[in-house]
Amino acid sequence: MTAATSAETNSHLQRGDIVELDLHAWGRLGEAMAWHAGSDVFVFGGIPGERVEAEIVAVRRKYVAAQVTRVINPSPVRVEPPCEYFGQCTGCQWQHVGYEAQLAAKTEIVRDALERIGNFHAPEVQPTLASPRQLHYRNHARFNIWRESGSLGFTHRERRRFVRIDRCLLMHDGINDILAQLQGRSGETSQLAIRCSPDTGDYLVQPTLKNPDVAIPTGQKTYRETVADHEFQVASPSFFQVNVWQAARLAELVRDAVQLKGNETVVDAYAGVGTFAVLLAPYARRIVAVEESTAAISDAIENASHLPNVELVTGKVEEILPNIDVTPDAVILDPSRSGCQPAVLDTLLALCPDRIAYVSCNPESLARDLRALSRRYRLETVQPVDMFPQTHHVECVATLVVKPPTGEIVLASASPRRRELLSGLGIDFRVAPSDIPEDPEPGESPELMVRRLSREKALAVAVAESAQSGYYVGADSTVVLDGESIAKPADAAEARSMLRRLRGTTHQVITGFTVYDASTGRCITDANAADVQMREFSDAEMEESIASGTPMDKAGAYAIQDPDFRPASLLSGCYSNVMGLPACRVVETLAEMGCLLPDRASMAAPAGCTVSCPLGSASP
């Protein structure tokens, strides 16, 4: 749906309207999603599976925002929110969801991102690790200020209303105590940050407040925080994990991921104040920590001053890493929500350290970067960690190990044409046909059918062989006339009926293909369409073709490359696609997955090629 169409569709809904909605999934920002009169509606306070009454609180160009006013059919995981501000403040999205259900939902969010964005089939996602504290865990708060009253609070994301907060249940007691002393006395600024350690009791408040009614010191540049019994200096601009109990678990997971034995060289990219470098220093020979922020690197210098095997480098990771003078055994990645720059990923693929631990607070950017790294790495496991209870946010530690440098290609098809196409590109492969049923599902479109069948064929062979490596290629083709799929004929009579129906028509041939990398779990499925013109052949020509047996194993009962019958010509698209395999796209996909291919294959034409497609025997 275009933005303009969406805006027109949304115009019938107005702020303040009350509607009944069936909620079907979680949205990007922790709301439940509904579909109402052609509009996506994001419903704060709902849970998938519920039917609710909701108030429309905002009508945006691309979506509608709503908030639950009454639950008609409640979810069994619904609980009473403990916070008096829930719904007024949108900082917590899931206080109404039981904690076990929160953990399960976060696991599924991670798995969905890996499958949908990363193309990983059945990724190894572990159950989300629960936080020892579900409330009062945050060591950092950023408040908005209502200037007229000097009140501290938060702003509703959609209503844009300020909500005064006298006690936040996510903040630990130290922050709430400071909040009480600043509440109503901070009108000289528009925003205010409080950091306070639950262990050391040290704190900072920024900016400096000059109001004489403020009885506590403010404007501190740094404070002292503790993780896993190690004390860290943290400056006001520096990033630091808000849940120190879970931060300690992150460090343990990272250490397990890189499997340090004491003689390794480790690059800690996006090192921040040096948390991982300091905590892992006793287990490695050398750690090179790279950080762009001057404030954070100053903290790291202080924090690692007693560790001679930690070397600190100031600069952007994408600029430092390609020129680094070490060959790392392991790399730790902990970028911002946007993930790694392409230059970082390219350098890692070139350096190829044995192991990578990727720490991420954004499953979508994580999945995107893992997709790129899977050219040379196998995704061993992903461990979600609940760093942020009562919200939709989730932290992850992904473990990557170098995959085998080569892997055989397995064609999950008995089709002679597909064998001919791959052979014509100089590709070495093994044939292992699948024997899955090829029937369409009710209501399934031709394109969805060939996509599904190609995927099922590739995966069926890989599973049957208990494959741990190798590239499994599956494909399925169909002829489409007037939106209807025409498959392979069962006998001569059906072949005759198909050819008569197709004679003189312009129709499509759609081929779905799948490439599954058994060593990484990545599974890419796509479909190509080509337009074909069938000539006005005679009945005698048709009968001669049927008598030859050529039509019997081909969708639509013909082969475009048949030199005797010459039944059809290509109007647009890829010629090899009509033969049964879009060889150019398959080659691109194999290369994307890191498969080593002969030079001839790498010169194959891109998707969308026409009759000039340089595929040897695939040419007309």
Phi, psi and omega in degrees: 000131179284163179300318181297315179298318179298317181297319179295319180296322183287345189296338181284344177263138180230152178303132181099345177296146175249126182227155172263135187225144170259123186266133189237344183197167172276141176269180186297325186250024174091003175276164172271146184258145175222164176238120185224116175050044177085008182239142167284128179239126180256118194247108176289136177089004179257171178224134178308137183099348181271156164249129186225162166259133185221149175265134175285119183254344178198140174243106182262174182296324186247354182200170176241135177253138180221169179220136184297131173250335179204137178263120182273309176238098186285151173286148177294345180264004180288136176230169178280124179298133183283345188263135180291341182265358184300128183099321173284319177254137182256016179296324174255125180262339193236026178296340180273003182250130177305147190296320178299323178290325174301313181298317180296320180295322180293322176301316181290326176299316179294313181298318180299317180296318180295322180284316187282318184261319183275347183062029178272130178271125179047057182296149182280083179257120181280158174302141182297132180284125182290149174278138177296337175240124177267342174226164176056045182248342187280139177254009186213130177227139173242116183253146166273156183240130169274106193300322185296323183254349184072019184279145175261142179183197180235167181243130177301130188298322184260319181284340183062029179263138176281137179235117177291134181240118178265338177203120181260125184289345176279335183276145177284169191301326181301318178292318180295327177294318178293319177306316181299326182281340180260343185301127179079004184234016190240027184291352180283355180222167182258339178218154183209137179245138175236130171236137181207133181275131176289343182262308185276337185079355179289152182210168168217149175232127177230137004275183176293131178257134182257355180300122181295345178282348177279114190271353183250153176296143177226172177085014179299141181278327182219167169215170182254129181236159183233133172225126178052046176067013174251135181265138182233139169276133181229121178278159182306317181279351188281145174284141171207145181299140186277343182241096189291334179292316178285333176299323177295323178290325176302314181299321177296318180295320179295317179298319177295323183294319183270352173051060181284138178242358175114347183242015185268155168257126185240135170258122178258092181279147184057055193284344181060226181275009176092021185301305181294320180301316181291314184289334181261352183305321180294347187251001183230158176284319183210137175234125176254113184256126183246130182211136182277320186291126179292326178295314181294321181292328175296318175298316182298321178301317178293315186291331182255013186299335182265007185242099184293342182268008177253122179247129183255134181233127180266129177153171177287136183302320182293342177262326183281314189299318180295340183247014185291144187263025178233157172252099188287144171279331181211153178228138174252126177248128177217066185282178175289181183302331183285349178085194185273147171291150179305326180297327178293314181295318178298320180293320178297321178295329178281316180291321178052059172298156184299322185219149176228133171251118183249115179258128186215144174253010181225102183303330183287314177290329175299312181298320179298315182287324176295326176301317179291317183290341183291354174299328181232359185232148173261131177281104185286313180195157172233125180248104173288145180231129180278087177280340190226068178304150180077001176236171180276353184288148179214139176262151179223150167239115178258135179253123179240138176232151181298133179269166179304142185293337179228162177200139182289155175260130182241121177269112183274056183201145176264003185296123177298326180295319180293321175298318181297319182295313180294319179298322180296342178265005179075019182272131173276132181204166176242144179261128176218085186298145173269160180235033181286152175294146185246030181280143175288155175268155182303131176075007184278132177287158178303318181294315179297325180296311184290329174298310182299313183294322179297320180293315181297323179295311182298315183290325181299317180291317180298318179292317181299329181266003183049045189293133173252349178205171180105157180249115185259122184250121176240152180208155175207136183238153173212151172265137183238121177233123181054039177081358182256137180279134176243114187267206179278144179286147178276334181202181183297323180296318180290324176298317179298316180297318180296313183295321177297321180291324183276340186304128177078006184261159165258125182218182180245151166242122179247128177240124172266144177220153179224137169239122180245121177267104186294337182282334182248340184086358178289138183219108183254125179239136180211176177215144177239144177239144176227144178265132186232140174253118177272132183280168178274076180284161180275163176298324180296318178297319180297315182294325178294321178294317180296319180296332180286344181086355183303319186289346198290339181240030185230137176300132181078359176068029176209161174237121184299333183272004181299113186287340182269311183282321182044062191284335191207165176229152182277129176267315178202156180105199186259126181299316181295335176297320179291329177290339177131359180200118176287083191304322181297318180289324178296318178299315178301318182292318176300317179295320178299327180277358177094010179288133178279123185238154176293158183302322182299320179294321182291346179266004181299151183292153179287170178301146181092003181295157181247210185292351177275005182306117185276066183248037175059243184293349179281348181290149183286000000 
